[in-house]
Amino acid sequence: EAGVAQSPRYKIIEKRQSVAFWCNPISGHATLYWYQQILGQGPKLLIQFQNNGVVDDSQLPKDRFSAERLKGVDSTLKIQPAKLEDSAVYLCASSPRQTNTGELFFGEGSRLTVL
Amino acid sequence: AQKVTQAQTEISVVEKEDVTLDCVYETRDTTYYLFWYKQPPSGELVFLIRRNSFDEQNEISGRYSWNFQKSTSSFNFTITASQVVDSAVYFCALKKTASKLTFGTGTRLQVTL
């Protein structure tokens, strides 16, 4: 079974530029998550999708971050414009069940450096 | 509010030593779930275990064991006879029903020969 795919693995941009990350979850997984992991910290949930609907985006900085999952499969996370403090690893995860049991399958992440 | 504390930032052991990673949590709920995830250098978090708040039985899986004590709000993780492949960052996490996972700050384990 293929795992969660993410791209790009690494991205370096200057502040005020924009960036987009892509995630393809495990086939058949209804729930998709985007987490932000700042160096030395645990992952923090940015947004959770159930199929193509948003379940939780309470910690998403909506003035600069946006995410979509139009067909209920893959997803894109965009940052525009980026700030220095956005430097982090952006992890995508998916889970198979309707109910969030907490057992998530993670991708390898996209490491963003903002200069 | 819920919180997970992993006081050990980094632990270094020699192969074959036993090592315990500490996790202390805070929650006002009576129903909740506790987790351990492993993050190897490749970056992806790997699920290790889930415990619900009503099941305080300790669990053993090969060289891994978990000690859940509600009286001290702790969910500690022990690796017996550590190996170099165990080197990773380990995260403890807490989840209430129908809410998001709250991760601790992680403990980096370095196992050397």
Chai-1 contact restraints between the chains, C-beta under 6 A:
chainA,res_idxA,chainB,res_idxB,connection_type,confidence,min_distance_angstrom,max_distance_angstrom,comment,restraint_id
A,Q41,B,T105,contact,1.0,0.0,6.0,A-B,restraint_1
A,G42,B,F91,contact,1.0,0.0,6.0,A-B,restraint_2
A,G42,B,F103,contact,1.0,0.0,6.0,A-B,restraint_3
A,G42,B,G104,contact,1.0,0.0,6.0,A-B,restraint_4
A,G42,B,T105,contact,1.0,0.0,6.0,A-B,restraint_5
A,G42,B,G106,contact,1.0,0.0,6.0,A-B,restraint_6
A,P43,B,F103,contact,1.0,0.0,6.0,A-B,restraint_7
A,L45,B,K100,contact,1.0,0.0,6.0,A-B,restraint_8
A,D56,B,K100,contact,1.0,0.0,6.0,A-B,restraint_9
A,G102,B,Y33,contact,1.0,0.0,6.0,A-B,restraint_10
A,G102,B,F35,contact,1.0,0.0,6.0,A-B,restraint_11
A,G102,B,R50,contact,1.0,0.0,6.0,A-B,restraint_12
A,G102,B,K95,contact,1.0,0.0,6.0,A-B,restraint_13
A,G102,B,L101,contact,1.0,0.0,6.0,A-B,restraint_14
A,E103,B,F47,contact,1.0,0.0,6.0,A-B,restraint_15
A,E103,B,R50,contact,1.0,0.0,6.0,A-B,restraint_16
A,F106,B,E44,contact,1.0,0.0,6.0,A-B,restraint_17
A,F106,B,L45,contact,1.0,0.0,6.0,A-B,restraint_18
A,G107,B,E44,contact,1.0,0.0,6.0,A-B,restraint_19
A,E108,B,S42,contact,1.0,0.0,6.0,A-B,restraint_20
A,E108,B,G43,contact,1.0,0.0,6.0,A-B,restraint_21
A,E108,B,E44,contact,1.0,0.0,6.0,A-B,restraint_22
A,G109,B,G43,contact,1.0,0.0,6.0,A-B,restraint_23
